[in-house]
Amino acid sequence: MTAQLPTLPTGPAAGPGDGATVVGESLLRGAWHRLRRSPLAVAGAVIVLLFVLVALAAPLLAPYEPASTQWAGDVTPQSVPGPSADHVLGLDSFGSDMLTQLLYGARQSLIVGVVSTLLGLSVGAALGISAGGLGGKVDTAVMRLVDILLSIPSLLLAVSVAAVMGQSQLSVMIAIGVAQVPIFARLLRGSMLSQSRSDYVLAAGALGIRRRRIVLGHVLPNSLGPTIVQATLSLATAIIEVAALSFLGLGDSDPAVAEWGRMLVAAQERFGNDPRLAVYPGVCIAITALGFTLFGEALREALDPRQRR
């Protein structure tokens, strides 16, 4: 009598434990799937996308020219005209259209935030690669410099740099970028040190591949994930710091440049009678920062291998 061998189940009902083929999933594809399922990621992405679109299309969306004072005669020491058919959000304390100022303020915040973050990322990445890739005395020297910068609160460091360089848009960008340098440098250096202990690095070294090629071709690309996530979070901080520097009088000296922080400064004297002058730019700053923060946190969780299911 011949014994029959059991057959393995096939088709859709077959699971991994039944001999079915398991299809792997790349890190980016898995991160994309997790982002799509996250309500916070979707909300943050929508806010960020709307902010970018509004900032880029400000000249098309704004009903009037920025910093136009043609309605200055309508403003009195006691009150500022509120919403009307011609001015949806009313006027500001200088007689300019509030909606126009908010739209161009978004454009200014986007430009300064992106440029300052790229500046901090570039310099911080260069320091982090030098420390994590070369090690030894270079690592010690770079980390001591980073420790000195980290010992100073980021906003205080930005204020100090902006005060030394004077009032200009360039000084604000450099000031905020300098404040972000130690964050990117320490993060990238730590990520590279963690990757350098991986098995693939040991295998590449055993095969005789040069250290420079291992660092730049393997360790660095695998260490950029946390840095990219931090750049998204730093954009939220940069937007807040732009408003803070303008609020302290260290922003762009050109009065024709619309900026949310400067609008808050101008609203101080009239806050008791016209609180909307401070509420509008304050809400714009809070919502924009919230959008970048939500998307950055969701991106960090999506790229974390420990979050895979």
Secondary structure, DSSP 8 states (H G I E B T S, - for coil): ----------STT--GGGT-------HHHHHHHHHHH-HHHHHHHHHHHHHHHHHHTHHHH-SS-TT--TTGGG--SS------SS-TT-B-TTS-BHHHHHHHHHHHHHHHHHHHHHHHHHHHHHHHHHHHHH-HHHHHHHHHHHHHHHTS-HHHHHHHHHHHH-SSHHHHHHHHHHHHHHHHHHHHHHHHHHHHTSHHHHHHHHTT--HHHHIIIIIHHHHHHHHHHHHHHHHHHHHHHHHHHHHTT-S---TTS--HHHHHHHHGGGTTT-THHHHHHHHHHHHHHHHHHHHHHHHHHHH-GGG--
